[in-house]
Amino acid sequence: PFYSLQAHRSSSKNTGMAYEIYITKKQQWYDALPAKDISLQEWSCFVKNDPEMRLDNYSEVGLESGEIFRYDNPGAATWFNPRNKSAAIIFDFLDGNISVSNPDEATIEKMKHIAFKLGATVQNEEGEIFQPLQPAQILHKEMPAYKPATGQAPGMFSRLFQFMFASA
């Protein structure tokens, strides 16, 4: 039994409350288990190698006065959804977890991808776990279409294939 975002969204909309979704290696995201933390180094390395993300190390909050309050926040990163170029989603790093406020479906899919890569799970505030991505879903997203290199000598299998049929 995995968590349903739709049920949570409808109850959150009724109360007008924000909600957080977490990427964690802990059984419950709120557990104080430093040995199970996602390290800042591990997270930073992931972000630096993901072309859709940028490591900012700061966060900004809009105040009621219209001013922007900016503060240091090591590990804070921004995801630029390639299907919605105007959407910049903040991924917050705190206490060995990565969290996003009020994520949409595309953001949750990105969180599942990140969780898979980091050996973690995606959980809601109550610790309920989202259905993880399957390895085939990850591989399908990352495997580029094969394009033979031009101007290079044929590989071993090409040479063997040519040899077998040239001899026949």
Rosetta blueprint (number, residue, H / E / L):
1 P L
2 F L
3 Y L
4 S L
5 L H
6 Q H
7 A H
8 H H
9 R H
10 S H
11 S H
12 S H
13 K H
14 N H
15 T H
16 G L
17 M L
18 A L
19 Y L
20 E E
21 I E
22 Y E
23 I E
24 T E
25 K L
26 K L
27 Q L
28 Q L
29 W L
30 Y L
31 D L
32 A L
33 L L
34 P H
35 A H
36 K H
37 D L
38 I L
39 S L
40 L H
41 Q H
42 E H
43 W H
44 S H
45 C H
46 F H
47 V H
48 K H
49 N L
50 D L
51 P L
52 E L
53 M E
54 R E
55 L E
56 D L
57 N L
58 Y E
59 S E
60 E E
61 V E
62 G E
63 L L
64 E L
65 S L
66 G L
67 E L
68 I E
69 F E
70 R E
71 Y E
72 D E
73 N L
74 P L
75 G L
76 A L
77 A E
78 T E
79 W E
80 F E
81 N L
82 P L
83 R L
84 N L
85 K L
86 S L
87 A L
88 A E
89 I E
90 I E
91 F E
92 D E
93 F E
94 L E
95 D L
96 G L
97 N E
98 I E
99 S E
100 V E
101 S E
102 N L
103 P L
104 D L
105 E H
106 A H
107 T H
108 I H
109 E H
110 K H
111 M H
112 K H
113 H H
114 I H
115 A H
116 F H
117 K H
118 L H
119 G L
120 A L
121 T E
122 V E
123 Q E
124 N E
125 E L
126 E L
127 G L
128 E L
129 I E
130 F L
131 Q L
132 P L
133 L L
134 Q L
135 P H
136 A H
137 Q H
138 I H
139 L H
140 H H
141 K H
142 E H
143 M L
144 P L
145 A L
146 Y L
147 K L
148 P L
149 A L
150 T L
151 G L
152 Q L
153 A L
154 P L
155 G L
156 M H
157 F H
158 S H
159 R H
160 L H
161 F H
162 Q H
163 F H
164 M H
165 F H
166 A H
167 S H
168 A L
